[in-house]
Amino acid sequence: MGSCFSKRDEPDDEVIDESVDEVTDEVTDEANDEEIDEAPSEAIRPILNDPLVNYVSLFISGKSLIKPLHLSSNQWIMCEGSCCELFSELQKMERFDLVILYVSQHKPSMSMPFCVDMLRSTYTLANVWRAFFQNNGWGRNGEKGDKKIVELGYRKIFLIRAEVKKLCENNLQNYNEISKVLNHWFGDIYRAILLL
């Protein structure tokens, strides 16, 4: 029976010894990786669900930088404060705007829950901004950070929230007109995130 190596392909003893050392190093690295995987990571955000804590009031007040795990769930996670998370939450808010615009024209009776969800998303986005501020030493509400970014991005959330509250109270009257203003403010927030 012939060897699967031709004469010129056969490895010499030195190469075999080096490859054994490399495999041993890889096994040691894998063992270290396993230990790291078991340790808690900053990327893992635990679900907060202590029944004795009123997470809704902490969420709305901004005293705790949390957000709902899912839109209408009663489970909460800590905000990361990353640019990616800011974009993600802004996109959710923009989607609510599109859904409300569509539903208010075709099924007006179904639009109020979406309005409430959009209002809730303003609190989420504000908490994510605060987490960003905290992570970067900008103070609780961005008072130590770049004034232009804070004004362009973070402060617009409160204008959006005020308009959405009025819309909810007025059963979404004049939503088409107000939607144009909201979209302008969404654009401002988007530009602010790009400046980070």
N, C-alpha and C positions, 0 to 999 in steps of 0.2 A: 504494500500500500504506500502510496506516495504521501508526502506531507502537503498540507494546504498552502505552505509557503514555498515559493521558489527559492533558490539558493540566495539570490540577492535580496529577497524580502525577509529572510529570517532575522529576527532581532538578536543582537548580541547580548551577553550577560549584563553589561553595564546599563543598557537601556532598560532591561527587565528590572534591575534593582531600583533604578530611578522611578519607574512607573509604580512599583510596589510602594515606595515612599510617598508618591503623590496620592495613591489610593488611601493610604493610612491617614494622610493629612486631610483628605476629603471626608473620611469617616469621622475624624475628630471634629471637623467643622460642622458636619451634620448633627453630631451629638450636641454641640453648642447651640445650633439652630433650634433643636428640639427644646432645650432649656429656655431659650428666648421666647419661643412660641407659647410656653406655659406661663410666662410672666405677663402681668397685665401691661397693656400697651396704651399709649395715648390715643391711638387710632380707634380703639374700641371704646365706644361710649355706652355705658351701662344704662339700661332702662330704669327710670325713676318711677316707682309705683308704691311708695309708702302710703298706706291708707290714712295715716294721721296728718299728712301734709296736704295743705290746700294748694296744689300746684297751679290751679287756674289763677288764683289771686297773685301768686308769685310771678306767673307768666305775664299777666296783664300789667302789673306794676313795674315789671322789669327788675325787681329785686333779685331774682335768680335768672341767670341767662340760659333759660331753657326754651324748648319748643316742643310741640306735639310730635310724637313719633310718626304718626300718620294724621291726616287732616282731621278726622273726627274721632280720634282715639283718645282715651283717657290715660295714655302712657306718654311719658315725657323723657327727653334726652337733653343733654347739655349742648349748647351751640358751640361750634368750632371757632367761628369767627374768621374763616378763610375766605378768600376772594371767590373761590368756587362755590362755597355755600351761599355767599351773597348773591351771585348770579342765579343760582338755583331757586332761591326764595323769590327773587324779583321775577323770574320767569313764571313761577306759580301764580303770582299776583297778576301778571299780564294775561295769563290764561283765564283767570276768573273774569277779567274785564271782557275778554272775547266771548266767554260763555254767557255772561250776563247780557251783553249786547245782543247776542243771538236769541236767548231765551226771552228777554223782555219784549222782543218784536214778535216772536212766534208763540210763546206760551207764558204770558206775563204772570200767571198764577204760580208758576214754578220758580220764579227768579229770586225770591227772597232768601232761600237757603244759600244760594250762591253769593248773595250780597253779604250775608253774615260770615261766610267762609272768607270772602275777600277782606272783610274787616278784621277777622282773626289773623289773616296773613300779614296785616300791617304790624301787629304786635310781634309776630315771628321775625319779620325782617328787621324791626327795631332792635330786638334782642341779639340778632346775629351781628348787626353793626356794633352794638355795645361790646360784644365778645371780641370783635376785631379791635376796637379801641383798647380794651383791657390787654389783649395780647401784645399790642404795639406801644403801650405806654402813653396813650392819647387821653387818658382820663375816662371817667364814666360815660360822659356824653360827648367826647371828642374835643373838650375844651383845650387840651394841650396839643392837639394835632393840627393838620393843615386845614385852615379855616375855609378855604375854597371847597375842598372835598366834603367837609362836614356840612356846609351850607347847601351844596349842590346835591348831595346824596342823602345823608341822614335826616336832615331837617325836612326834606320833601315828604318823608313818610308821614309826618304829622299833618301836613296839608292834605295828603291823600286820605288819611284816616278821618279827618273832619268832613271831607266831601262824601266819603262812603257812609258815614253815620247819618248825614243829612239825607242821602239817597235811601237808606234803610227806613228812616222815619217818614219819608214822603212817598213810599212805595215805588221807588225808582222812577219818579217823574223826571222828565228831561234827561234821561240817561244818555241819549245820543250826544247831546251838547257837552255834558260833563265828561263823557268818555274821552273827548278830544283833549280836554285839560289834563285828565289823568294820564293819557298817553304821553303828553309833553313832559309831565313830571317823571313818568317811568323812564323816559329818555335821559332826563337829568341824572337820575340815580344810576342808570347804566354808565353814563359818561364818568360819573364820580368813581364808580368801581374800576373803570379802566385806568383812572389816574393813580390807583393804589399801587 
